[in-house]
Amino acid sequence: MTRASPTTVLIVEDELFVRMIGADALEEAGYSVIEAASADEALAVLEEADNVEVLFTDIRMPGSMDGLKLAEVVHERWPGIRILLTSGDTRPSRADIPDDGRFLAKPYRFESLSRELTTLLDSR
C-alpha cells in the first residue's frame, strides 16, 4: 500500500527565526515544507515546484511586494493553491484576502496554525 505524499506548504517569512520555527512545527505535524524569505523568492519557487498546496505568508515583508500582493499573484497564477496570511500588526479585511484564504494573527500558537491549515485543506 502506498502512502499519500504529505501536503506541501510554502512558508514565506523574512524573519529567519520565525520562518525556522514555523517550518519546524509544520514538518513535525507531517507537512512537507518549502521556505522562502521574500515574495520574489516564493514566486521563483512556485515557477519550479508543482506540488505546493498551501501558501503561508507574512503580510509585511521587504522587497517588490508584500504578502497581500503575493497572495493575489499566487491566486491568479496558481488558483489551486490555498492561502493563509499572517501578521503581527496588520489585520486584512475578508475582502482583502483572495479566494477562500484565511488570516492568522501573530504570535500564533501551533494549534491555531494547524487548525487553520486543516480548515483550508478541507475546503478544497
N, C-alpha and C positions, 0 to 999 in steps of 0.2 A: 504494500500500500504506500503510495507516495504522499508525502506531506505537502500541504499547500505552502507556498513561499510566504514569508511574513510580509505584512503591509509595509511599504516603503514611505518614510516621512522625510521630506526635505526641510531641515530646520535652518532658518535664516536669522542670524543674530550677530550684530557687530561686536558685542562684548564677549570676548573669548571664554571667560569663566562661566558666564550664564549659558552660552552655547554648549560648552562641555557638560555642564550639569544636566541640561535638558536632553542632550544626546544620550548620555549615560542612563538617565531614567527611562527614556524611550526604549533603548536597547534591552535594559533589564526587563521591561514589560513585553519583550518579544517582537518589537518593531525593528525593521531594517532602517538605518538612519544614514542620510547623506547630509553633510554640513556645508553651509556657505556663510561667508562673513558679510556679504552685501547683496543687493538686488542684482547687480550686474553678474556677480559670481553665480547666483541662483539661476539666472537665465541661461548662462553658459552650461550649467549642469543639466538643465531641462532640455537643451538642444541635443545633448548626448544621451541622456537617460530616458528610457521609455517605460520605466517601472514606477515612477513616482506617483503615489496615490493621494498624498496629503502635503500641502504647503503650510508649514507652521512658521510664521514670520513675525518679527518685531515690526512695529509701525515706524518708530523713529530710528532712522539709520542714515549715516552719511552716504554721499555718492549721488549718482544720477537720478535716483528715485527712492521714495520711502516705501514702507511696506504696503500701504494702501494702493499706491500706484502699481507696485509689483503684483499685488493681488488682482488688480484689474487686467493687467497684461497677461497674467497666467490664465485667468478665466477666459479671456478672448482667444488665446492661442492653444490652450490645453483645457478645454471645458470639463473634462472628466476628473481633473484634479480638485479635490476638496480643499477648502481654505479655512485656516484657523489663524486669526490675528491675535497679537498680544502687545501690551504696552503698560508701562507704569504710570504714564502721565497723559495719555490720550485715550479718550473714550469715543470711538466712532459710533455714529448712529446706525441703525439697521440698514438704512438706505445707502450708507457709505460702504457696506460690505458686499462684495459681489456674490451672486448666486445665493446659495443657502449657507454661506460661510458663517463662522462663529467668532466670538471675541472672548478672550480670557485675560482678565486683569493680572498684572504683575504686582507684587510677587504672588505666584500661584503655587498651590500645593500639587504634588504629583497626582493625587487622587482626582483633583479637578481637571488636570490635563488629560488624564486617562478617560474620564467621563466625557469630556468634550470630543475627544477623538472617536470614542465609541459612538456617540451621537452622530457625528459627521459621517462615519463609515456606514452606520445603519441607515442613513438617509439616502444612500446611493440607489 
